Amino acid sequence: MRVKTFRAGSMAAALTMVKAELGGEAVILGNKTVSDNGREYHEVMAAVEASNPAQTTRKRRNNGGPDELDELAARTSPAGGDGFAAEWPQIKEHLLALLKPHMSMERLAPRQRLAMEHLEREGADTASLLWIFRRLTANPGGSILKALEPLVPVKPFGTQSWSQKMHFFAGPHGVGKTTTLIRLALREKRLAPKTRVCLATADHGQGKGRIVLRHYADLSGLAFREVATMQDMVALIAESSRFDKIFIDLPGMSGNATLGARLQELGISPGLDIAGHLVLSPQYGPAQVKAFLKRYDSDCVQSIIWTKLDEACNYGAMVNTAYANGLPASALSFGPSLRDSISPAKVEDVWRLVFKHELPREQP
């Protein structure tokens, strides 16, 4: 079952959001009125039974939803077609390979054609290129950036866009989750020195990240907690009124472990006042990114934070990942320093990276 909480200015608007995302089969589990920064909102918790993967391809893009191939698969997959659903990704790759030669670049304006060639050199995959090509041919001579803007959504990290008190950071080993968390915490304190920030670690293996996090918490006068079990998480939630922000560091996973299972162990669900952020680097190859997106798939994950941008040779992974799962980029991290080395994501910064290899500047 998929459970999600929706917030809107009115009950009618919240129910409209439920129907738009979960469909008419959604069941309302509860509703309440909440206050945030002096404004009242209506929250509705709803659930829907998950069907087969071909029918529930998660597309959070605000650019028109699932592509035509996914919609075709959903319409034509046989009842109970779990085998078809499992084979669909491979079938889709073959179809895309057949479609690519039909992208006639002569149909594009010279500037558009140069942009497409650059994106292919950057590592943009066939699915992303086909989507861009269709938008460009629908608007001959139009701005390439205007066409690209919906492909990589952004939601800048900060209180204005992210009202949740708790944030967890997940991702593979060595990607820089702990450093990212510390950078964001220090930034919060710099912008608002009175902000009460708590750093928490879910590293029950007593790894290096736990020691580093405790060290910087002590140096910066921040609270520190360990949340290795569900009981620890319950205790942290119980004292959450003492803090304005709680940043939770989840360790990388090995073997067949999945984020969904780990969150279940900790008692973290979409109904909590929490947002998850998947931390990735564009240094990873297509196969690795694909595997990470599958392993870290969860409705609790609401954004991607890109790290080690200064070490990457190209940035096609940012385009491909946004196309694949529709999650917005929330922050861009770069450089060795802990200060002035992370920036809330902006559309123009993403495309400066992709087209000019120009790192963003730290922003307030």
Buried (B, 14 or more C-beta within 10 A) or exposed (E): EBBBBBBBEEEEBBBEBBEEBBEEEBEEBEBEEEEEEEEEBBBBBBBBEEEBBBBBBBBBBEBEEBBEBBEBBBEEBEEEBEEBBEEBBEEBEEBBEEBBEEBEEEEBBEEBBBBBEBBBEBBBBBBBBBBBBEBBBEEEEBEBEEBBBBBBBBBBBBBEBBBBBBBBBBBBEEBBBBBBBBBBBBBBBEEEEEBBBBBBBBBBEEBEBBEBBBEBBEEBEBBBBBBBBEEBBEBBBEEBEEBBBBBBBBBBBEEEEBBBEBBEBBBBBBBBEBBBBBBBBBBBEBEBBBEBBEBBBBBBBBBBBBBBBEEBEBBBBBBBBBBBBBBBBBBBBBBEEBEBBBBBBBBEBBBBBBBEBEBBEBBE
